[in-house]
């Protein structure tokens, strides 16, 4: 199974809270404009958001795991994993409609690899490309036990797996597509396909609709978050380490090489080395890279 083993004290288990509702179109926009994570009156939130109580809880869950800070909470320091979603809503994509935003949203949700959900475990630690649901639950249970963690109940894991699959999977045959296949913006990334009623595929691919600017932004964020003192990262780290863009975007080896070479071409601060068995990307001042500058380049064609 080739499991990645880490110290158990760095993990928080977060396998519930979404009420088995996949992230839906428009939810984060509603949360950004009309929600407060600090509001205790659920009935008030039901009225403000126009959804039922269970969906209010689910919207709260997706708001937190995506690192979004709603406008009503803009002065709060409650979230310690704030992502650039606020900046995207405010400056570039107020309805989160663009494909670029879907890739970034996926990265923001899955990059926090120490706070485990089923989806975060799969994207960051599992190497299975073809799997069945029951098989994947067994793999996660073994992984948790191997890392000294007590697995939650099978029912809890099953619900979280169902939510993960509902968010990301599409049926392999277009003839089988229905409205459930388009319930979440994360479906559009085509990262997971349902082959039949029990089997799913998540191949390592070139991801041709992923722009180099998105890759560079996420790589820089990963670098600054985890290896700020390191002047270079190997291809292996960028491809396989938890939270890395190569891993989260499910890129094959040739594609990672391509993206790293392109990064060095579009930004002279990065240097790609592919000689004598040394394959790495270097940056002598990674701490000085302005992520907001890189984010603006992702959306610049829409600002003209």
C-alpha positions in Angstrom: 0.0 0.0 0.0 3.0 2.3 0.3 1.6 4.4 3.1 3.3 7.6 4.2 3.8 7.4 7.9 4.0 10.5 10.1 3.8 11.3 13.8 0.2 10.9 15.1 0.4 14.1 17.3 0.4 16.3 14.2 -3.0 15.1 12.9 -6.5 16.3 13.7 -9.4 14.0 12.5 -12.1 15.9 10.8 -14.4 13.2 9.3 -17.8 14.9 9.8 -19.6 18.2 9.8 -20.7 18.4 6.1 -24.0 16.5 6.8 -23.0 14.4 3.7 -23.7 17.4 1.4 -21.1 18.0 -1.3 -19.9 21.5 -1.8 -22.5 23.1 -4.2 -22.3 25.9 -6.7 -22.9 29.3 -5.1 -22.5 28.2 -1.5 -19.1 29.9 -0.9 -20.4 33.0 -2.5 -23.3 33.0 -0.2 -21.0 32.4 2.8 -18.7 35.2 1.8 -21.4 37.8 1.4 -24.1 36.7 3.9 -22.6 34.4 6.5 -20.9 34.6 9.9 -19.1 31.6 11.4 -19.6 33.3 14.8 -23.4 33.5 14.5 -25.1 31.3 17.1 -28.7 31.8 15.8 -29.2 28.9 13.3 -32.7 30.1 12.4 -31.3 33.5 11.4 -28.8 31.8 9.2 -31.5 29.6 7.6 -33.3 32.8 6.6 -30.2 34.6 5.4 -29.0 31.7 3.3 -32.3 30.4 2.1 -31.5 26.8 3.0 -32.4 24.2 5.7 -30.6 23.7 9.0 -28.5 20.8 7.8 -27.3 22.8 4.8 -26.4 25.7 7.0 -24.1 23.3 8.9 -22.7 22.1 5.7 -22.0 25.6 4.4 -20.3 26.3 7.6 -18.1 23.2 7.2 -17.1 24.1 3.6 -16.4 27.7 4.6 -14.0 26.5 7.2 -12.2 23.8 5.3 -11.7 26.1 2.3 -10.1 28.7 4.4 -12.7 31.4 3.5 -13.4 34.2 6.0 -16.9 35.7 5.4 -17.1 39.4 5.2 -19.0 39.6 8.5 -16.1 37.9 10.2 -13.4 40.0 8.4 -12.1 41.3 11.8 -12.1 37.9 13.4 -8.9 35.8 13.8 -10.8 32.6 14.3 -9.6 30.9 11.2 -5.9 30.1 11.3 -5.9 28.5 7.8 -7.1 31.5 5.8 -6.6 31.0 2.1 -6.7 33.5 -0.8 -10.4 32.8 -1.5 -11.3 36.2 0.0 -8.9 37.9 -2.4 -10.4 35.9 -5.3 -14.0 36.9 -4.4 -13.0 40.6 -3.8 -10.9 41.1 -6.9 -11.2 38.5 -9.6 -14.2 36.1 -9.5 -17.0 37.2 -7.3 -19.2 34.2 -8.2 -16.4 31.6 -8.3 -17.4 30.8 -11.9 -14.0 30.4 -13.6 -12.2 27.1 -14.2 -9.0 28.7 -12.6 -11.0 29.3 -9.4 -12.1 25.6 -9.3 -8.4 24.4 -9.4 -7.5 26.9 -6.7 -10.5 25.9 -4.6 -9.4 22.3 -4.8 -5.9 23.2 -3.7 -7.2 25.4 -0.8 -9.5 22.6 0.5 -7.0 19.8 0.2 -3.6 21.4 1.1 -4.1 21.3 4.9 -2.9 17.7 5.1 -2.6 17.6 8.9 -6.4 18.2 9.5 -7.7 15.0 7.9 -10.9 14.5 6.0 -11.4 11.5 3.8 -10.6 13.6 0.7 -7.5 15.1 2.2 -6.2 11.7 3.2 -6.8 10.4 -0.3 -5.2 13.2 -2.2 -2.3 13.6 0.2 -1.5 10.0 1.3 -3.1 7.3 -0.8 -1.5 6.0 -3.9 -4.5 4.1 -5.2 -5.5 5.1 -8.8 -8.3 2.5 -9.1 -10.4 1.7 -6.0 -13.7 0.6 -4.6 -15.3 2.3 -1.7 -15.0 -0.5 0.8 -11.4 -1.0 -0.2 -10.6 2.6 0.4 -12.3 2.6 3.8 -10.1 -0.3 4.7 -7.0 1.4 3.5 -7.7 4.5 5.6 -8.5 2.5 8.7 -5.1 0.7 8.4 -3.3 4.0 7.8 -4.9 5.7 10.8 -3.9 2.7 13.0 -0.4 2.6 11.6 -0.1 6.3 12.6 -1.3 5.6 16.1 -4.7 7.1 15.5 -8.1 5.7 16.5 -10.3 5.4 13.5 -13.8 6.8 13.8 -16.8 4.5 13.3 -17.3 2.8 9.9 -20.5 4.7 9.5 -18.7 8.1 9.9 -16.0 7.1 7.4 -18.6 5.9 5.0 -20.5 9.2 5.1 -17.3 11.2 4.6 -16.3 8.9 1.7 -19.7 9.4 0.1 -19.3 13.2 0.4 -15.8 13.0 -1.1 -17.0 10.9 -4.0 -20.1 13.1 -4.6 -17.8 16.2 -4.8 -15.3 14.9 -7.2 -16.4 11.9 -9.3 -18.0 11.7 -12.7 -19.3 8.7 -14.5 -16.9 7.5 -17.2 -19.6 7.2 -19.8 -21.3 10.4 -20.9 -24.5 8.4 -21.5 -24.7 7.8 -17.7 -24.3 11.5 -16.7 -27.1 13.1 -14.8 -27.7 16.2 -12.7 -25.9 14.6 -9.8 -22.7 14.6 -11.8 -22.7 18.4 -11.8 -23.6 19.1 -8.2 -20.3 20.5 -7.2 -17.8 22.8 -8.9 -15.1 20.3 -8.0 -16.7 17.8 -10.4 -15.4 20.0 -13.3 -11.8 19.1 -12.6 -12.3 15.5 -13.7 -9.9 14.2 -11.1 -12.0 11.1 -10.3 -14.2 9.0 -12.6 -16.8 6.4 -11.6 -16.2 3.4 -13.8 -19.1 1.3 -12.5 -21.4 1.2 -9.4 -18.4 0.2 -7.1 -15.2 1.2 -8.9 -13.5 4.6 -9.4 -10.4 5.8 -11.2 -8.2 8.7 -10.4 -5.3 8.5 -13.0 -2.2 10.6 -12.9 -2.5 12.8 -16.0 -1.1 15.8 -17.8 -4.1 18.0 -16.7 -3.9 20.1 -19.8 -6.5 22.6 -18.6 -4.3 23.5 -15.6 -2.4 26.7 -16.3 1.3 27.1 -15.4 0.4 30.2 -13.5 -1.9 28.2 -11.2 0.8 25.6 -10.7 3.4 28.3 -9.9 1.1 30.0 -7.4 0.3 26.7 -5.6 3.9 25.6 -5.7 5.0 28.9 -4.1 2.4 28.6 -1.4 3.4 25.0 -0.7 7.1 26.0 -0.7 6.6 29.0 1.7 4.3 27.0 4.0 6.5 23.9 4.4 10.1 24.6 3.2 10.7 28.3 3.6 14.4 27.9 4.5 15.1 25.6 1.5 16.5 27.2 -1.7 15.4 24.3 -3.8 12.9 21.5 -4.1 13.4 18.2 -5.8 10.9 16.8 -8.4 10.1 14.0 -6.0 9.1 16.5 -3.3 7.0 18.5 -5.7 5.3 15.3 -7.0 4.7 13.2 -3.9 5.0 15.2 -0.7 1.6 15.9 1.1 0.2 19.2 0.1 2.4 19.5 -3.1 0.8 20.6 -6.3 2.0 17.6 -8.2 0.2 15.3 -5.7 -2.9 17.4 -5.2 -3.4 17.9 -9.0 -2.6 14.3 -9.7 0.1 15.0 -12.3 2.2 12.3 -13.9 6.0 12.6 -13.9 6.3 14.0 -17.4 3.7 16.7 -16.6 5.5 17.8 -13.4 8.7 18.2 -15.4 6.9 20.2 -18.0 5.3 22.5 -15.4 8.6 23.1 -13.6 10.4 24.0 -16.8 7.6 26.4 -17.7 7.8 28.0 -14.3 11.4 28.9 -14.9 10.4 30.4 -18.3 7.6 32.6 -17.1 9.4 33.8 -13.9 13.1 34.3 -13.9 13.3 34.0 -10.1 12.9 30.2 -10.5 15.5 28.0 -12.0 14.9 24.5 -13.4 17.7 21.9 -13.3 17.6 18.7 -15.3 21.2 17.5 -15.6 23.2 14.5 -14.4 20.2 13.0 -12.6 19.5 16.3 -10.7 15.9 17.4 -11.3 14.9 20.3 -9.1 13.5 23.8 -9.0 15.5 26.5 -7.1 14.6 29.9 -5.9 17.1 31.9 -3.8 14.5 34.1 -2.2 11.3 32.1 -1.9 10.3 34.1 1.1 10.3 37.3 -1.0 7.8 36.0 -3.6 4.5 37.9 -3.3 1.7 35.4 -3.7 -0.8 38.2 -4.5 1.3 39.1 -7.5 1.2 35.5 -8.7 -2.5 35.3 -8.1 -3.1 38.4 -10.2 -1.3 36.8 -13.1 -3.7 33.9 -13.0 -6.7 36.2 -13.6 -5.0 38.9 -15.7 -6.7 37.9 -19.0 -10.1 38.5 -17.4 -9.2 41.9 -16.1 -8.6 43.5 -19.6 
